[in-house]
Amino acid sequence: MTRRLNLWLLSVLLIIAIPYYWFLVDAGPGPGRNDAKAVPLTISSLRDLAAAKEGQRPIELRVETVGLRMTSRNMLVAGGGLRQVPNIIRAYEFIVPGGGPILIDAGISRASAKAHDFEKFDAAAQSRIDLALSKASHTVLLADKPPHNGGHEAGTRRAGKELGPAGSAPYAIAPGVVVIPTGKVAPGSQMVYVRLADDREYLFAGDVAKLAVNWKELRLPARIATRDEAPSFRRENLCWLMTINALHRAAPQMTVVAGHEPSDIPFSAGTFSD
């Protein structure tokens, strides 16, 4: 009887443990992991593109945090555990003397924040974002999704003014600002590299790396969080995480801004200007 009970308990444990490990703990991309490699993108090529357009580079970064919801850490990084961690929505403003600001992302609407179960929504912060959008010389979205595009459904409206050229090669939109298309990581997925007038460098990772641990340790979100994505999604995401890691090793002073990391951003100069 005891042996039969032990076998039953072992069977139940395996039935629960194997799916739990596969869907929530294992950070691997699945088939093709050994073929994953960094995209051939170098920090020198990004610096060359940033210098290709003549004119005034941005002089400072301002940041708005407009929304927050608590998310299981496994949904952001596999094996991170079931505890709830802050998942934040931000927009970024680069100040350019003599011209309109350059914006990265457009925040989220109150209605969309409610629909996506955000516990906190800062209406004043979103108002400052909307004002900056009206004055911006350039606006770039890290993804065409409600938490990035101002609260609109993907494909219905792009708040950004920079659609960019066809293809996947990085391109400069302004002195010091380079857009890096990142394929199918998310609808309209892009990263943005910025080099300020004082040569300080930023890389905005967007949904490629939602937390810093994603690119630092090459850990993908849990499979359950990417279950609706294409079969190639996890491998492609890993390739871009490897790319961010390689870029940072080549330029360790560069600040990598993860897409939904709640940590403060170094050297930012406060909230958006009025």
N, C-alpha and C positions, 0 to 999 in steps of 0.2 A: 504493500500500500504506500509506504514511504517513498519507494523508488518511483512508483507511478506518479505520485504527487510532485516529486522533484522534476520529473520529465515534463509534467504539465506546466509547472512554474517556469522551467527553462524555455519552453515553447512560447509561453505568453511573453516572457521577457524579450525573446528574439523578435516576436511579431511587433512589439512596440519599439524596441531599440534600433532595429535596422532602418525602418522608415524615418525615425527621429534623427538618426545620424545622417542619413542621406539628404533629407530635406532641410535640416536646420543646422547641422554642424559641419559637414564636409564643405570646404571652401573651393574645391577644385572645379574646373570648368566642364569636366566630363571628357568625352572622346576628343582627341586632338590636343590634349594638354602639352604633350611633348613637342608639338609643332608651334606652340605659342611663342612669340618673340616680340620684342619692342618694335614699334613702328620706326622706320629710318628717319627720325626727326632729331636734329641736333640743336643745342642751345646757340651755337654760332649762326645757324641758318635763321633762327628766330630773331636774333639780334640784327642780322643783316636786313631782314624784312622790316623790322621796327625802324631801322635807319633809312629805309628806301624812300620814304615820303619826307620831303623837306618841310620844316615848320616847327612850331612849338610843341614839345612833348608835354604830357600832363605833369602837373607839379605836386598833386596830392590826391589821396584816396579818402572818400567819405563812405560810410556804411549805414544802411538802415536795416533793422530787423523788424519785419512786419508781421510774422506769424510763427506760431510754435504749436507743435503737437507731440505727444509722447508716443514713442514707437518701440516695439520690441527690438533690442539691439541685433538679434539674429537677422532681422529684415534688412539691416544695413551692412552687417558683416557676419558671415557664417561663423558659428561657434562663439558668438559674442554673448550668448546667454539670453534668457527670457526676460530679464529686467528691462523696464521701460527707461528710455533715454530721450533727451530733447532732440527733436528733428525740426530745424528752424528754416524759415524762408527769409532770404535777404536780397537786397539789391545794392548795387555799387555805383558810385559816382566819382569820376575822375575830373578834376578841375583843370581847365586849360585857359591860361591867361589870354585875354583878347578874343575868346570864342565861347561857344556853348559847351556845356559839359559833355562828357562821353559816359553813357550809362551801360551797365551790364545788368541785365534782367529788369523786370518791370513790376515785381511784387505780385500780389494776389488780391482779388476783390473780396469784400466781406462775404458775399453770397457764396463764392467758391471756397473760401476758408471754412465756412459752416458746412458746406456739402462734403468737404474732405476731412471733417472731424477735427479741425484745429481748435485746441483749447483756448488759444490766445490769438487775438487779431488787433493790431495797433492801427486804428483808423488815422491817427495823426501822422504816423510814419508813412502810410500809404498815400496820404494827401501830399506829403513832401515829395514822394516818388513821382506822383502824377504831375506835379508842378515841374519837376526836373525833366520829365519826359517831354513836356511841352517846349522846353528850352534847349533840349539836347541837340548837339550837332551830329551825333551818332548814337545809335542804340543797338546793342547786341544781346540776343537771348541765348542762354546756355542750353535751352531746350524749348521746344514748342509744346509746353505743358502748363496747366493752370498755375503751379507754384513758381513758374518762371515768366510766363507771358502776360501777367496781369489778371489771371483768373479765367481765361478763355479755354474752351475745349480745343484740343489739338486739331490743327487743320482748319479751324474756323476763322481764326484771325491772328496775324502775327503783329504783336505790338512793336517789334523791332523794325528799324528802318534799313537794316543792313542784311539783305538776302544773300549777297555775295555772288561770286561767279560760279558757274557750273563746275563740278569736279570736287576732288577731295583735298587738293593742295592748300596749305595755309596761305593767307593773303593779308596784307596790311589794309586797314580802313582809315587810318590816320597816323601821323607821326607817333611812333612808340607803341602802337596798338595793333596786334596781330590776331586774327581769328583762325582757329584750328578746327576744321570739321572733323568729327569723330565717328562718322559712319552711322551704324544702326544701334548705338548704345541707348539712345532715346530718340523720339521724334524730333528732328531738327537739332540733334545733339552737336554741341561745339564746346571747345575750350577757348580761353582767351589769354594771351600773353601780353603783358604791359610792361614797358620800360619807361620809368619816369625821367624827368629832366636831370635828376641827380644820380641816374643810373640804377636806382633801386628797382628790383624786378619782382613781378607777381605772375603767377600762373593760376587762373581760375579753372578748376577742374570740373565744375558742374556735376552732372549725374554720373560721369565716369568714375569719380571717387567721392562718394557721399560723406565719408568720414576720412580723416587723415590715415587711420590704420589700414584702409583699403589699399592706398598706394605705397605706404611704408612697408607693409608686410605682404603685399600682393594677395590680399584676401578679398574674395568676392562676396556679395550678399548671399544669404541662404537661397537654396534652390526654390523654396516655396515662394520667395519674393520675386523670382524671375520665371515662374512657371508658364506665364503667358507669352514669353519672348520666343523669338526664333531659335532653332537648335544651335545656331552659330553664335548666339548672343554672348554666352559666358566666355567663350574663347576670345572673341573680339574685345570684350571688356577687359579681360586679363592682359591682352596685348597693350592696351592703352594704359593700364596700371603700370605695366613694366616700362612704358615710355615715360610716364611721369617720374617714376623712380630713377630712371637713367638721366633724365634732364636735371633732376635735383642733385644727383651725384656729381654731375658736370658743373652745376652752379649752386652749391650748397647755401649760398646767401639768399637765393631766390625764395620768396614766400609762396608756398603752394596753398591755395584757399580751397579746401574741400567743399563740396556742394551744399551740405547741410550740417556742417560741423558747428556746434554751439560756442566753440572757443573764440576769444577775442582775436581780431586780426591785427598783427603787429603794424605799427606806424600809421594806422588810420587816424584821420583828423576829426573824428566825431561824426555826427549825423549829417544828412544832406543840407546843403546851403539853401536859404530861402530865396 
